[in-house]
Amino acid sequence: MEGFYEKDCPQAEQIVNEVLMKNLKKDVTLAPAIVRLFSHDCLVQGCDASILLDETPSGEDVEKKATPNGQFVRGYDLIDEMKERLEAECPGIVSCADIITFANRDSLVYTGLPTYKVAAGRRDGLSSLAKNVENNLPVPDTPVQEMIDIFKRKGLTLEDLVVLVGAHSIGTAHCGIVRGRLFDKRKSMEMDPNYAEQMRFMCQRDDNMLPFDPVTHNKMDSRIYNEFLSKRALLESDHALAKDPNGNDIMKKMAADQAAWFNKFIGATIRMGAIEVLTGNQGEIRKQCRVVN
């Protein structure tokens, strides 16, 4: 519910915002990192901050060690800093899951999205398993129907999927993720030849970073859809969505009306933030985000 912390920790959202803004002044790439962290948490077993756990009671590998996360997801230290500030102000009140949600909203607003209110009251999960990541997170070569199925299982639609991949307006990808496509003759033939050549030139090493949007990669705007529709998608999955007739229709609408995309993006993000949340007496409020109490 909105205003959940109004009584017990009224400054919760302000503290999250202060810590985020301080860190964004030093590193603007933290904004897309937090957006990725949010989605990678919510799509696996709901928005329960399970991605933050360093260990789980069973001793099995945790979500953050799964291949789609691993070196590709960061922002954990930033969440730790937010949690430390909040524990000092309001011990045992604000969940790590809500911290991620507030930070995601503020990261999106920082990069250009209109501000919006988010509901709170999520509680933190008690376990985290790497094996749960498989089949719940789309990867760069996930086929369109499989992506649709993943989102459908979480109560999200094809339109939500297309709207949310617009988040690739900001941020970068490791060269190692896309190298196979860039240097595959058949696959690269489906790309704009000048774009493909430029990306190959930038992709000399696996740890090089390539922008999803080569023009405005620090700003949320709908021009990313023009890139997708012009065969200049960095990820194979984004290109596949642009080729899909239904996905293509949605992308054209988003490209033509940024305000409409913003509104739909906010709605889809709010719905994502409500996936399988723990409330009431479920889960717990962690004292530290990396370990269960």
C-alpha positions, 0 to 999 in steps of 0.5 A: 500500500502507498504510505506504508511507512508513514507512521513508523519510518516516514523518511524511508523513501527520502533516505533511499533517494539521498543515498542513490543521488549521492552515488549517482553523482559518482557513477551514473551507470548505477541507475540501469544497474538498479533497474536490472537488479529490480527486474532480476529479483521480481521475475524469479520468485517475486519481489522478495529481495532473494537476489541480495542473499549471499547464502541460503540455509540449504547451502546451495548456490544463491540467485546472485551466482546464477549465470544470468546474474553473476557478473552482469548484476550489480548494485548490492553495495548501494542497497547495503548502504541504504539499508544501513542508513535505514536501520540507523533511523528505523531499525527493523522496519523497512524491508530490503524488497521495498528498498529495491523498489524505491531505488528502482523508481528513483533510478528511472526518474533520474534517467527521465521517467516522470515520477510516480508513487509505489506501494510498499509493505513487501517483506523479505524472502527466507531463501534464494536458489540459483536453480530458480533463475533458470526458466524465469529470466529471459536471456539474450537469445530467449525466443519470443514465445518463451519470453511471453510465457515467462511474463505470462506466468508472472501475470504480465502480458506481451505489451508489458514485455515490449514496454519493459524492454524499453528499459534498454534505452539506458545502460550497457551490455558486456561484449561477451553476451553479444559477441556470438551474435555479432560475429555469427555471419547468419545472425549478423546479416539480420542487423543493420550492416553499419551498426553491426560493424560498429559494434564488432569494432567496439567488441574486441574484448569480452569485458568491453561494454556496449551501449544498448542505445548508442545515442542516449544511453543515460536517458530513458526515451522511446527512441530505443524502439526506433533502434529496434525497428531499424535492425539496430538491437544489441540483444537478439531477444530485442531484435526477435521482438521487433520481428514478431508481428505483434511485438512490432506493432506495439513497438511502433506505437511506443516509438511514436508516442513517448508520453504513452510509453512512459505511462505504460512503462510506469504501469508495467513496472508497478505490476512487476513490483507486485509479483508474488510479494510477501506481506503480513507475517510472511517472510521477514524484515532482514536486519542486513540484506545479504543474510536472513535474520 
